[in-house]
Amino acid sequence: MTTPSPQGPDRFWETTGAAKTFTHPLDPALLAEFVPPAARVLDYGCGYGRLTAELAGLGYGAVCGVDPSAALIARGRREHPGLELLHRPGLPLPFGDASFDAALLFAVLTCVPEDAEQRAIAGELGRLVRPGGVLYLSDVPLQADAHNQERYGRFAERYGTFGVFATDEGGVFRHHPPERLRELVRSAGFSVVRERRETVRTLSGRTAERLQIMARREPAGRPGRAGRASG
């Protein structure tokens, strides 16, 4: 049986995880369809600023990256000097309501196994994105292959959620039923307007299906709605 490192999942992102190369690719065409270059964009869970830097390279001039890992932010500042990268270990974030036109949440929920913490992150982005703005989410749904199905079952009793698993290096990750991701988006006041699925490489070098969701922030008091799939 795989035994997680005693460092724990939070410590993982300050040590082993801080040296990883992140892989979820941004779709510039999809982004440009919903987010103009003049938009103020929040990259939450930015890690070492990989996508924050890509956004800046695409002409987005008002981009802020935030991550709870001090080690990842320090790495990002070394690799991408000049970017606005903030270390913020908890919520709420130091911004006013409706401060951003768009937010990215790329491969973040897969690193957050707890329901309550996922809801808190989604809710905070709902607070920070203005009505009419968008959330661009990319994450990992439950995988159908034998390797993943075996470890989902093996760790289900330990973590209490099918889809949560530990790695040999000490990280704890979560793969989601697609409806779980949609529900989180809707609960934060967003309506899904586009979905797409693609195959990407994971931190371990394996391939996995990812689900991307583009969602629009509804006016205050109006619940989020389901949207259409594409791609």
C-alpha positions in Angstrom: 0.0 0.0 0.0 1.2 3.5 -0.8 2.2 5.4 2.3 2.1 9.2 2.1 5.1 11.2 3.2 4.9 12.4 6.8 5.5 15.9 5.5 1.7 16.2 4.8 0.0 17.7 1.8 0.5 21.4 2.8 4.2 20.8 3.4 4.4 19.1 0.0 3.8 22.4 -1.8 6.6 24.0 0.2 9.1 21.3 -0.6 8.8 18.6 -3.3 5.8 20.1 -5.0 7.5 23.5 -5.3 9.9 22.0 -7.8 7.3 20.5 -10.1 6.6 21.6 -13.6 2.9 22.4 -14.0 1.2 21.4 -17.2 -2.4 22.5 -17.7 -2.2 24.6 -20.9 -4.0 27.8 -21.4 -6.2 28.2 -24.5 -5.4 31.8 -25.7 -8.2 31.8 -28.3 -10.8 30.7 -25.7 -9.5 33.3 -23.2 -9.6 36.1 -25.9 -13.2 35.3 -26.7 -14.3 36.2 -23.2 -11.5 38.3 -21.7 -10.2 41.5 -23.4 -6.5 42.5 -23.0 -7.5 45.5 -20.8 -9.1 43.2 -18.3 -7.8 42.9 -14.7 -7.2 39.2 -14.2 -6.6 37.2 -11.1 -4.6 33.9 -11.4 -5.5 32.2 -8.2 -3.3 29.2 -7.3 -0.7 30.6 -9.7 2.1 28.5 -8.4 5.4 29.8 -9.8 3.6 32.2 -12.1 3.7 30.1 -15.3 0.3 31.2 -16.5 0.6 34.6 -15.0 3.6 35.1 -17.2 1.9 33.7 -20.2 -1.0 36.1 -19.7 1.4 39.0 -19.6 3.0 37.8 -22.8 -0.4 37.7 -24.5 -0.8 41.4 -23.7 -2.8 41.2 -20.5 -1.3 44.2 -18.7 -3.2 44.0 -15.4 -2.5 40.4 -14.0 -2.0 39.4 -10.4 -1.0 35.9 -9.3 -1.7 34.6 -5.8 -0.7 31.4 -4.2 -0.7 29.9 -0.7 2.8 28.4 -1.1 5.6 30.7 -0.1 8.1 28.4 -1.9 6.2 28.6 -5.2 5.8 32.3 -5.0 9.6 32.7 -4.2 10.3 30.5 -7.3 8.0 32.6 -9.4 9.6 35.9 -8.4 13.0 34.4 -9.4 11.8 33.1 -12.7 9.5 35.9 -13.6 10.8 39.2 -12.1 8.4 42.1 -12.6 5.2 40.1 -12.3 2.8 40.8 -9.5 2.9 37.6 -7.5 1.5 37.5 -3.9 1.9 34.9 -1.2 -1.4 34.6 0.6 -1.8 31.5 2.7 -5.4 32.0 3.6 -8.7 33.7 2.7 -10.0 36.3 2.2 -7.7 37.8 -0.3 -6.6 41.4 0.1 -8.9 42.8 -2.6 -12.2 44.5 -2.6 -15.4 43.1 -4.0 -15.7 42.9 -7.8 -12.0 43.9 -8.2 -11.4 41.7 -11.2 -12.8 41.2 -14.6 -11.7 37.6 -14.8 -10.2 34.9 -12.6 -8.2 31.8 -13.6 -8.4 28.6 -11.4 -6.1 26.2 -13.2 -5.4 22.8 -11.6 -6.1 24.2 -8.2 -9.1 22.2 -7.0 -7.3 19.0 -7.7 -4.7 20.1 -5.1 -7.5 20.9 -2.5 -9.1 17.6 -1.3 -11.5 19.1 1.3 -15.0 20.1 0.4 -15.1 23.1 2.6 -11.9 24.6 1.3 -13.0 24.1 -2.3 -16.2 26.0 -1.5 -14.3 28.7 0.2 -12.1 29.2 -2.8 -15.0 29.2 -5.2 -16.9 31.7 -3.0 -14.0 34.0 -2.8 -13.6 34.1 -6.5 -17.3 34.8 -6.7 -16.8 37.8 -4.5 -13.8 39.1 -6.4 -15.1 38.8 -10.0 -17.4 41.6 -11.0 -20.9 40.8 -12.4 -20.5 40.0 -16.1 -16.9 38.9 -15.5 -15.7 35.4 -16.0 -14.1 32.4 -14.2 -11.9 30.2 -16.4 -11.5 26.9 -14.6 -9.3 23.9 -15.6 -9.3 20.8 -13.5 -9.2 17.0 -13.5 -12.4 15.0 -13.6 -12.6 11.3 -12.4 -10.5 9.2 -14.8 -11.8 5.9 -16.2 -8.4 4.1 -16.5 -7.5 1.1 -14.3 -4.6 2.9 -12.6 -6.8 5.8 -11.3 -9.8 3.6 -10.5 -7.6 1.4 -8.4 -6.2 4.2 -6.3 -9.6 5.9 -5.9 -10.8 2.7 -4.4 -7.7 2.2 -2.3 -7.8 5.6 -0.7 -11.6 6.1 -0.4 -11.8 4.8 3.1 -8.9 6.9 4.4 -10.1 10.2 2.9 -13.8 9.6 2.8 -14.2 10.7 -0.8 -13.9 8.7 -3.9 -11.4 10.4 -6.1 -9.0 11.6 -3.4 -5.6 9.9 -3.3 -2.1 10.3 -2.0 1.1 9.9 -4.0 4.4 8.4 -3.0 5.9 11.9 -2.8 3.5 13.1 -0.1 0.9 15.0 -2.2 -2.8 14.5 -1.7 -4.9 15.2 -4.8 -8.5 15.0 -5.9 -10.2 14.1 -9.1 -13.9 15.1 -9.4 -17.2 14.0 -10.9 -17.7 16.7 -13.5 -21.0 17.8 -11.9 -19.0 18.6 -8.7 -17.0 21.2 -10.6 -20.1 22.6 -12.2 -21.8 22.8 -8.8 -18.9 24.7 -7.2 -19.0 27.2 -10.0 -22.7 27.7 -9.8 -22.6 27.9 -6.0 -20.3 30.9 -6.3 -22.7 32.8 -8.5 -21.3 31.9 -11.9 -23.2 30.4 -14.9 -21.4 27.9 -17.1 -21.2 29.2 -20.7 -18.7 26.8 -22.2 -17.1 23.5 -21.5 -14.4 21.5 -23.2 -12.3 18.4 -22.5 -8.7 17.7 -23.5 -5.9 15.3 -22.6 -3.0 16.8 -20.7 0.1 15.6 -18.8 0.0 15.4 -15.1 2.7 16.2 -12.6 3.8 12.6 -12.6 4.1 12.5 -16.4 1.0 10.4 -17.0 -1.8 11.6 -19.3 -5.2 12.6 -18.0 -8.4 14.1 -19.3 -9.1 17.6 -18.1 -12.3 19.6 -18.0 -12.3 23.3 -18.7 -15.2 25.5 -17.8 -15.8 29.1 -18.8 -18.4 30.7 -16.5 -19.9 34.2 -16.3 -20.5 36.0 -13.0 -24.2 36.6 -12.5 -25.5 39.8 -10.9 -25.8 39.7 -7.1 -28.6 37.6 -5.9 -29.1 35.6 -9.1 -28.0 31.9 -8.9 -25.7 30.4 -11.4 -27.0 28.3 -14.2 -25.8 25.4 -16.3 -24.5 26.1 -19.8 -23.5 24.2 -22.9 -20.6 21.9 -23.6 -18.3 22.2 -26.6 -14.9 20.9 -27.8 
